[in-house]
Amino acid sequence: MSVMEATAERIRDWYRGHRPAADALIIALFSVLGAALGFGGVWGMFSLIPPGTSAWWTLATALPACLLVLAKRRFPMVSLMVAAVIFAIDLLTFGGLGPLVVLLDVLWTAAFLATPRVRVRLLGAIAVSVLALFAMAVLVSHASLPTAFLVAVQFGAFVGTDYWWAVAVSQANELAELHRQRADDAAAVAARDRVEAVRRERETMARELHDVVAGHVLAMAIRAEAALSTAPDEVRDREALHAVRGAGLDAHGALRSMITVLRRGDGELSPTPRLGDLQGVVEDAERAGLDIRYSVSGLSPLSEPVEQAIVRIVREALANCIRHASGAEVDVAITEDDGGIGIAVRSVGGASLAAAEYAGGGWGLAMLRERVDALGGEFSAGPVAGGWTVQARLPVAVHA
């Protein structure tokens, strides 16, 4: 930045900080200059004093009017009324330029700060003042109609343009402020959406880790514990190793799927479970030591969210049976009636395994309840005589 640019910037900063006083001083100097050059009797046709009065008398109205510039922002309407009175006095006496400049400056500020209702009143007052000036030109000065009309038009052009400019700038500022507020609101909404999106992603990852990965890893621990708790047997031990290997490969696949989604941002965390997967879920639970009676009756074609919920409920209930009621007899029943889909998983007997202490603190049932509630269904889980039951009821039709 050059020296001249730096100086100009300092002057602009000083002017912004001292604008009212600077404006008043500029108008006062302008009035003094006009008096020194002999500008007086500008409105001579309205003057009630003898012609030839010294132009320095114009300062009698101009300098007091300059004080109104200092108060125009704190008291805009009062300043405008006083400026109008001083201008009227000057119009009928000395006819200087200073009171007119002050009137235009204070009018601009008043129109800029006014409410829409006050602006309408200001516009009406301007119209009345133009008509009054025209009438005075005809009646007081005895000017011809064309001359009176020209004077009224000139005055109306001055104050009308000043008023229009102030209103236009004010409306532009209001529009800019409205756009800024809308931008701030949009930014706030976007921030909330980002937070909500992160929360949903975390919940999705938690569900996947619980439903898929944690289940496979715990199955590995349970099968290993079952093998270690019995006498060595090559056949059973080899079966347990195969089961552990299978669960490990499944967990590895699920983890790779999650890592791929997190790195690339596309794809699905795991295949969407469907009703056809239930048979495999039951067989896996039977291989883990449960005695299961599984029945499905009268199911019509279901929507994808309902199918997912059914599979998740049965899978979580059987996983809990494996952990806390190993060897139990389990009834799994899925039925449909006019009221919706009923899912019931009830276990009797069984014993808790040592590996069950590594299971989650009830997160699985809590997430099932959230899933069922989101679909508009009902969910309950708790102990019954000799065992435990998990029950849910889902609507047949669910709108995504």
Secondary structure in CASP SS format (residue, H / E / C, confidence):
PFRMAT SS
TARGET T0000
AUTHOR 0000-0000-0000
METHOD secondary structure of the structure
MODEL  1
M C 1.00
S C 1.00
V H 1.00
M H 1.00
E H 1.00
A H 1.00
T H 1.00
A H 1.00
E H 1.00
R H 1.00
I H 1.00
R H 1.00
D H 1.00
W H 1.00
Y H 1.00
R H 1.00
G H 1.00
H C 1.00
R H 1.00
P H 1.00
A H 1.00
A H 1.00
D H 1.00
A H 1.00
L H 1.00
I H 1.00
I H 1.00
A H 1.00
L H 1.00
F H 1.00
S H 1.00
V H 1.00
L H 1.00
G H 1.00
A H 1.00
A H 1.00
L C 1.00
G C 1.00
F C 1.00
G C 1.00
G C 1.00
V C 1.00
W C 1.00
G H 1.00
M H 1.00
F H 1.00
S C 1.00
L C 1.00
I C 1.00
P C 1.00
P C 1.00
G C 1.00
T C 1.00
S C 1.00
A H 1.00
W H 1.00
W H 1.00
T H 1.00
L H 1.00
A H 1.00
T H 1.00
A H 1.00
L H 1.00
P H 1.00
A H 1.00
C H 1.00
L H 1.00
L H 1.00
V H 1.00
L H 1.00
A H 1.00
K C 1.00
R C 1.00
R C 1.00
F C 1.00
P H 1.00
M H 1.00
V H 1.00
S H 1.00
L H 1.00
M H 1.00
V H 1.00
A H 1.00
A H 1.00
V H 1.00
I H 1.00
F H 1.00
A H 1.00
I H 1.00
D H 1.00
L H 1.00
L H 1.00
T C 1.00
F C 1.00
G C 1.00
G C 1.00
L C 1.00
G H 1.00
P H 1.00
L H 1.00
V H 1.00
V H 1.00
L H 1.00
L H 1.00
D H 1.00
V H 1.00
L H 1.00
W H 1.00
T H 1.00
A H 1.00
A H 1.00
F H 1.00
L H 1.00
A C 1.00
T C 1.00
P H 1.00
R H 1.00
V H 1.00
R H 1.00
V H 1.00
R H 1.00
L H 1.00
L H 1.00
G H 1.00
A H 1.00
I H 1.00
A H 1.00
V H 1.00
S H 1.00
V H 1.00
L H 1.00
A H 1.00
L H 1.00
F H 1.00
A H 1.00
M H 1.00
A H 1.00
V H 1.00
L H 1.00
V C 1.00
S C 1.00
H C 1.00
A C 1.00
S C 1.00
L H 1.00
P H 1.00
T H 1.00
A H 1.00
F H 1.00
L H 1.00
V H 1.00
A H 1.00
V H 1.00
Q H 1.00
F H 1.00
G H 1.00
A H 1.00
F H 1.00
V H 1.00
G H 1.00
T H 1.00
D H 1.00
Y H 1.00
W H 1.00
W H 1.00
A H 1.00
V H 1.00
A H 1.00
V H 1.00
S H 1.00
Q H 1.00
A H 1.00
N H 1.00
E H 1.00
L H 1.00
A H 1.00
E H 1.00
L H 1.00
H H 1.00
R H 1.00
Q H 1.00
R H 1.00
A H 1.00
D H 1.00
D H 1.00
A H 1.00
A H 1.00
A H 1.00
V H 1.00
A H 1.00
A H 1.00
R H 1.00
D H 1.00
R H 1.00
V H 1.00
E H 1.00
A H 1.00
V H 1.00
R H 1.00
R H 1.00
E H 1.00
R H 1.00
E H 1.00
T H 1.00
M H 1.00
A H 1.00
R H 1.00
E H 1.00
L H 1.00
H H 1.00
D H 1.00
V H 1.00
V H 1.00
A H 1.00
G H 1.00
H H 1.00
V H 1.00
L H 1.00
A H 1.00
M H 1.00
A H 1.00
I H 1.00
R H 1.00
A H 1.00
E H 1.00
A H 1.00
A H 1.00
L H 1.00
S C 1.00
T C 1.00
A C 1.00
P C 1.00
D C 1.00
E H 1.00
V H 1.00
R H 1.00
D H 1.00
R H 1.00
E H 1.00
A H 1.00
L H 1.00
H H 1.00
A H 1.00
V H 1.00
R H 1.00
G H 1.00
A H 1.00
G H 1.00
L H 1.00
D H 1.00
A H 1.00
H H 1.00
G H 1.00
A H 1.00
L H 1.00
R H 1.00
S H 1.00
M H 1.00
I H 1.00
T H 1.00
V H 1.00
L H 1.00
R H 1.00
R H 1.00
G C 1.00
D C 1.00
G C 1.00
E C 1.00
L C 1.00
S C 1.00
P C 1.00
T C 1.00
P C 1.00
R C 1.00
L H 1.00
G H 1.00
D H 1.00
L H 1.00
Q H 1.00
G H 1.00
V H 1.00
V H 1.00
E H 1.00
D H 1.00
A H 1.00
E H 1.00
R H 1.00
A C 1.00
G C 1.00
L C 1.00
D E 1.00
I E 1.00
R E 1.00
Y E 1.00
S E 1.00
V E 1.00
S E 1.00
G C 1.00
L C 1.00
S C 1.00
P C 1.00
L C 1.00
S C 1.00
E H 1.00
P H 1.00
V H 1.00
E H 1.00
Q H 1.00
A H 1.00
I H 1.00
V H 1.00
R H 1.00
I H 1.00
V H 1.00
R H 1.00
E H 1.00
A H 1.00
L H 1.00
A H 1.00
N H 1.00
C H 1.00
I H 1.00
R H 1.00
H H 1.00
A C 1.00
S E 1.00
G C 1.00
A C 1.00
E E 1.00
V E 1.00
D E 1.00
V E 1.00
A E 1.00
I E 1.00
T E 1.00
E E 1.00
D E 1.00
D C 1.00
G C 1.00
G E 1.00
I E 1.00
G E 1.00
I E 1.00
A E 1.00
V E 1.00
R E 1.00
S E 1.00
V E 1.00
G C 1.00
G C 1.00
A E 1.00
S C 1.00
L C 1.00
A H 1.00
A H 1.00
A H 1.00
E H 1.00
Y H 1.00
A C 1.00
G C 1.00
G C 1.00
G C 1.00
W H 1.00
G H 1.00
L H 1.00
A H 1.00
M H 1.00
L H 1.00
R H 1.00
E H 1.00
R H 1.00
V H 1.00
D H 1.00
A H 1.00
L C 1.00
G C 1.00
G C 1.00
E E 1.00
F E 1.00
S E 1.00
A E 1.00
G E 1.00
P E 1.00
V E 1.00
A C 1.00
G C 1.00
G E 1.00
W E 1.00
T E 1.00
V E 1.00
Q E 1.00
A E 1.00
R E 1.00
L E 1.00
P C 1.00
V C 1.00
A C 1.00
V C 1.00
H C 1.00
A C 1.00
END
